[in-house]
Amino acid sequence: MLGTFEVWSGAERIAVDSPRHRRVLSALVLAPRTVVPISRLVDAVWAERPPATAGKQVQNCVSALRERLGGSGSITTDGPGYRLAVADEQVDWLRFRQGVDAARALAAGGRLTDAVDAVKAALSLWRGPALDAMGSPALVARAALLDDQRLDAVELCAQWQLTLGHFWDVVDELSACAVENPLREWVHAYLMLALDRRGRKADALALFAVLRERLADELGVDPSPETQQAYLTVLRDGPSDDRTAPRDAARPVPVPDPRPRAADAVAAAIPRQWTAEVGRSRKILHDLCCSWAVRPLAAGGGPV
C-alpha cells in the first residue's frame, strides 16, 4: 500500500495483475477486519457509470482473489459485503502506524535517539506515494491521508533530530521534501534552522524568501507566526561558516511548531479579500456616478 500495490506471501510475490482485482483488494486492505459493502467496492473499481453487472463483476473479482491469495488472507462474505481477515503485521500501512506510535512513546519517555531510530524504521516501509498508479478516484482520498501521515512522521523525525543536534541529517532528509511540498511551512521552517546550524545562513534566508513569495502569490497569505519565528531565529544567530560547523554540533535550537494553520490562513485571507472587494466596489460606484453625471436629462428631469 505504501507505494505501488504489492502482495507477498513470505518471500514470494503474488501476482495480482488485473486493475479491478487490485482496486477491490486495496479497498479491503484499507478497512481490515471490517465489512466493506459491495457498493463501496463498485465505487473503487469504476470511477463513474458502473455497468449494470457491476455487483456481479465484484463478486467474480472476490472469487478470483480468494483463489489467488490462498492462505495469505481470508476474504469472507458478511452481510452486504466482504471482510478481509488479516493481521496488522501483514499490512504495511498498519505496521507503519504502529512504528510511529512506538516512536512517539519513546520520545515521551525522553528517549529521543531511540525515537528517531523507530520513526526512521517506520518510514523505511514507504516505497513511493501511497497506492501509486492505482487509478481509482474513490481511493485517492485514503491515499492522500496515508501520504499526510508519512509527512507527519517526517516532521516528528526532523523535530527530534533538531533537538538532538543532528542538523546534517535534517538538511539531507528535508531538502527533497521541501521541493515536493512547496507550501508545507513546517518543512521550510525546520530546513531553515538546520541549514543555519550547518553553516548555510544565506541558503536559509533565501529559502524563507522563496516561501514567503510563494505563499503570497498562490494563497494570498503571509508565513505563519511559527515560520516567521524560525526566520527570526536564523537572523539573530549571526554569521556562520560551513567550514567550522561540526556535523552534529550540540547547539541548542529553539524548535518551533510550524505546522500549517489552515483556518488561520483562511481567516487572514478574508480581510484582504474583503478589502479588495471594497476597492472594486468603490471604483464601480465612482464610474457609475461619473457616467450618470454626464448623461443628458429627460424632460422630466430624470435620467434617460
VMD Tcl script that draws the C-alpha trace (Angstrom):
set ca {
  {0.00 0.00 0.00}
  {2.86 2.38 0.76}
  {3.90 2.64 -2.86}
  {2.77 0.56 -5.80}
  {0.31 -2.10 -4.70}
  {2.04 -5.42 -3.99}
  {1.03 -8.70 -2.36}
  {3.58 -11.03 -0.79}
  {3.41 -14.45 0.84}
  {6.66 -14.79 2.75}
  {9.43 -14.21 0.20}
  {7.15 -14.94 -2.74}
  {5.33 -12.19 -4.56}
  {1.75 -12.97 -5.52}
  {0.79 -11.54 -8.90}
  {-2.42 -9.51 -8.89}
  {-2.34 -8.17 -12.42}
  {-5.95 -7.17 -13.03}
  {-6.60 -3.49 -12.21}
  {-10.07 -4.42 -10.95}
  {-8.68 -7.09 -8.64}
  {-6.09 -4.64 -7.26}
  {-8.73 -2.00 -6.57}
  {-11.07 -4.42 -4.83}
  {-8.26 -5.81 -2.69}
  {-6.97 -2.32 -1.90}
  {-10.40 -1.25 -0.66}
  {-10.50 -4.32 1.59}
  {-6.95 -3.79 2.91}
  {-7.80 -0.18 3.78}
  {-10.53 -1.48 6.09}
  {-9.10 -4.71 7.54}
  {-11.43 -6.89 9.59}
  {-14.30 -4.56 8.67}
  {-17.26 -5.24 6.42}
  {-16.85 -3.33 3.15}
  {-20.18 -3.03 1.29}
  {-20.30 -4.14 -2.31}
  {-21.40 -0.63 -3.27}
  {-18.09 0.77 -1.96}
  {-16.15 -1.83 -3.89}
  {-18.07 -0.87 -7.02}
  {-17.06 2.77 -6.46}
  {-13.44 1.70 -6.06}
  {-13.46 -0.18 -9.38}
  {-15.47 2.20 -11.55}
  {-14.96 5.94 -11.22}
  {-18.36 6.70 -12.74}
  {-21.19 4.99 -14.58}
  {-20.64 1.42 -13.37}
  {-22.22 -1.20 -15.60}
  {-25.46 -2.89 -14.68}
  {-23.47 -6.03 -13.88}
  {-21.03 -4.21 -11.55}
  {-22.13 -6.10 -8.43}
  {-21.73 -9.44 -10.17}
  {-18.32 -8.46 -11.51}
  {-17.17 -7.51 -7.99}
  {-18.27 -10.94 -6.80}
  {-16.21 -12.50 -9.59}
  {-13.20 -10.40 -8.52}
  {-13.54 -11.60 -4.94}
  {-13.73 -15.23 -6.07}
  {-10.56 -14.80 -8.12}
  {-8.77 -13.10 -5.21}
  {-9.71 -15.89 -2.80}
  {-8.16 -18.39 -5.17}
  {-5.07 -16.28 -5.73}
  {-4.42 -15.35 -2.08}
  {-4.84 -18.80 -0.61}
  {-3.51 -18.63 2.96}
  {-2.25 -15.03 2.62}
  {-5.61 -13.58 3.52}
  {-9.15 -14.73 4.06}
  {-12.00 -12.84 2.38}
  {-15.33 -13.77 3.88}
  {-18.85 -12.81 2.88}
  {-20.52 -10.85 5.65}
  {-23.98 -9.38 5.18}
  {-23.94 -6.67 2.49}
  {-20.26 -7.01 1.68}
  {-16.93 -8.66 2.35}
  {-14.45 -8.74 5.21}
  {-10.69 -9.28 4.94}
  {-9.21 -11.22 7.86}
  {-5.62 -10.06 8.10}
  {-3.22 -9.31 10.98}
  {-1.71 -5.85 11.46}
  {1.76 -7.31 10.86}
  {0.69 -8.34 7.34}
  {-0.24 -4.82 6.21}
  {2.48 -2.23 5.65}
  {0.37 0.84 6.44}
  {-0.68 -0.69 9.78}
  {2.93 -1.56 10.59}
  {3.90 2.00 9.74}
  {1.27 3.42 12.10}
  {2.39 1.09 14.89}
  {6.01 2.13 14.37}
  {5.15 5.83 14.59}
  {3.09 5.24 17.74}
  {6.05 3.39 19.29}
  {8.36 6.27 18.36}
  {6.02 8.79 20.00}
  {6.02 6.71 23.18}
  {9.83 6.61 23.21}
  {10.02 10.38 22.74}
  {7.50 10.95 25.52}
  {9.80 8.94 27.77}
  {12.77 11.13 26.90}
  {14.45 8.57 24.63}
  {14.80 10.77 21.56}
  {17.63 8.81 19.95}
  {15.59 5.61 20.12}
  {12.53 7.53 18.90}
  {14.42 8.73 15.81}
  {15.55 5.18 15.07}
  {11.99 3.89 15.47}
  {10.36 6.51 13.25}
  {13.03 6.04 10.58}
  {12.35 2.30 10.62}
  {8.66 3.04 10.10}
  {9.40 5.47 7.26}
  {11.59 2.85 5.57}
  {8.42 0.89 4.77}
  {7.50 3.51 2.17}
  {8.39 2.76 -1.46}
  {6.64 5.75 -3.04}
  {3.29 7.59 -2.90}
  {0.53 5.54 -1.30}
  {-1.40 3.37 -3.75}
  {0.77 4.72 -6.54}
  {-0.69 4.26 -10.05}
  {-3.87 2.69 -8.67}
  {-6.02 4.92 -10.89}
  {-9.12 4.89 -8.68}
  {-10.62 8.28 -7.70}
  {-12.53 6.60 -4.88}
  {-9.24 5.54 -3.28}
  {-7.47 8.88 -3.79}
  {-8.70 10.40 -0.50}
  {-7.42 7.46 1.55}
  {-4.12 7.52 -0.32}
  {-3.79 11.25 0.40}
  {-4.44 10.59 4.09}
  {-1.66 8.00 4.19}
  {0.70 10.41 2.44}
  {-0.12 13.08 5.05}
  {0.63 10.60 7.83}
  {4.01 9.98 6.26}
  {4.74 13.73 6.23}
  {3.68 13.93 9.89}
  {6.23 11.22 10.69}
  {8.93 13.06 8.73}
  {8.08 16.17 10.76}
  {8.44 14.31 14.04}
  {11.79 12.89 12.93}
  {13.08 16.33 11.91}
  {11.90 17.89 15.16}
  {13.62 15.27 17.27}
  {16.81 15.41 15.20}
  {17.00 19.20 15.56}
  {16.68 18.79 19.31}
  {19.50 16.23 19.26}
  {21.68 18.45 17.07}
  {21.61 16.17 14.00}
  {21.49 19.14 11.62}
  {23.20 17.45 8.67}
  {20.64 14.64 8.68}
  {17.75 17.13 8.71}
  {19.14 19.01 5.70}
  {19.68 15.80 3.77}
  {16.18 14.50 4.52}
  {14.15 17.70 4.16}
  {15.73 19.20 1.03}
  {13.78 16.92 -1.31}
  {10.72 17.12 0.92}
  {10.64 20.92 0.54}
  {10.67 20.60 -3.24}
  {7.86 18.04 -3.18}
  {5.79 20.12 -0.71}
  {6.41 23.77 -1.67}
  {3.62 25.14 0.56}
  {4.23 22.94 3.62}
  {5.54 25.52 6.07}
  {6.99 23.29 8.77}
  {9.27 21.63 6.20}
  {10.76 25.00 5.31}
  {10.95 26.17 8.94}
  {12.88 23.09 10.08}
  {15.07 23.17 6.97}
  {15.90 26.84 7.62}
  {17.05 26.06 11.16}
  {19.10 23.07 10.03}
  {20.73 24.99 7.17}
  {21.70 27.76 9.58}
  {23.25 25.31 12.05}
  {25.07 23.63 9.18}
  {26.67 26.96 8.31}
  {24.46 27.88 5.35}
  {22.72 31.00 6.65}
  {22.38 32.59 3.20}
  {20.58 29.49 1.92}
  {18.30 29.52 4.96}
  {17.31 33.15 4.41}
  {16.81 32.57 0.68}
  {14.56 29.62 1.46}
  {12.32 31.82 3.60}
  {12.16 34.49 0.89}
  {11.03 31.94 -1.70}
  {8.41 30.50 0.68}
  {7.05 33.95 1.57}
  {6.70 34.91 -2.09}
  {5.05 31.60 -2.99}
  {2.52 31.85 -0.15}
  {1.63 35.40 -1.16}
  {1.30 34.56 -4.85}
  {-0.61 31.29 -4.54}
  {-2.60 31.68 -1.31}
  {-2.56 35.40 -0.58}
  {-1.25 34.83 2.97}
  {1.89 35.52 4.96}
  {4.02 32.82 6.59}
  {2.63 31.57 9.89}
  {3.94 33.04 13.17}
  {5.88 29.81 13.80}
  {7.65 30.03 10.44}
  {8.43 33.71 10.98}
  {9.85 32.85 14.41}
  {12.19 30.32 12.78}
  {13.26 33.04 10.34}
  {13.95 35.48 13.20}
  {15.96 32.79 14.99}
  {18.19 32.46 11.94}
  {18.59 36.24 11.69}
  {19.53 36.66 15.35}
  {22.17 33.94 15.36}
  {24.73 36.00 13.50}
  {27.02 34.79 10.68}
  {28.04 31.16 10.41}
  {30.72 29.33 8.47}
  {30.10 25.90 6.94}
  {33.82 25.08 7.22}
  {33.70 25.29 11.01}
  {30.24 23.80 11.64}
  {30.63 20.35 13.22}
  {28.43 17.59 11.85}
  {26.32 17.18 14.99}
  {27.13 20.32 16.95}
  {25.24 20.26 20.22}
  {23.96 23.82 20.00}
  {20.53 24.36 21.47}
  {17.91 25.01 18.81}
  {14.52 26.58 19.57}
  {12.31 24.24 17.56}
  {9.02 25.84 16.51}
  {5.83 24.00 15.67}
  {5.28 25.40 12.19}
  {2.54 23.05 11.05}
  {0.03 24.59 8.65}
  {-2.76 26.59 10.18}
  {-5.40 26.27 7.51}
  {-8.10 28.03 9.48}
  {-5.75 30.89 10.38}
  {-4.68 31.21 6.77}
  {-8.28 31.45 5.61}
  {-9.09 33.94 8.36}
  {-6.11 36.05 7.39}
  {-7.12 35.98 3.74}
  {-10.68 37.17 4.40}
  {-9.78 40.77 5.33}
  {-7.56 41.03 2.25}
  {-10.33 39.71 0.03}
  {-12.90 42.00 1.67}
  {-10.62 45.00 1.22}
  {-10.12 44.11 -2.43}
  {-13.87 43.73 -2.94}
  {-14.50 47.09 -1.27}
  {-11.91 48.72 -3.51}
  {-13.51 47.25 -6.62}
  {-16.97 48.28 -5.41}
  {-15.82 51.86 -4.82}
  {-14.35 52.03 -8.32}
  {-17.55 50.69 -9.86}
  {-19.62 53.19 -7.88}
  {-17.28 56.03 -8.91}
  {-17.54 55.05 -12.58}
  {-21.33 54.86 -12.35}
  {-21.53 58.26 -10.71}
  {-19.34 59.76 -13.41}
  {-21.46 58.10 -16.04}
  {-24.66 59.47 -14.54}
  {-23.16 62.93 -14.23}
  {-22.54 63.24 -17.98}
  {-25.84 61.71 -19.17}
  {-28.42 64.13 -20.64}
  {-31.57 64.67 -18.63}
  {-35.05 63.86 -19.87}
  {-37.77 66.48 -19.95}
  {-38.99 65.37 -16.56}
  {-35.57 65.81 -15.01}
  {-34.79 62.08 -14.63}
  {-32.09 60.09 -16.37}
  {-32.83 58.88 -19.89}
}
mol new
graphics top color blue
foreach p $ca { graphics top sphere $p radius 0.5 }
foreach p [lrange $ca 0 end-1] q [lrange $ca 1 end] { graphics top cylinder $p $q radius 0.2 }
display resetview
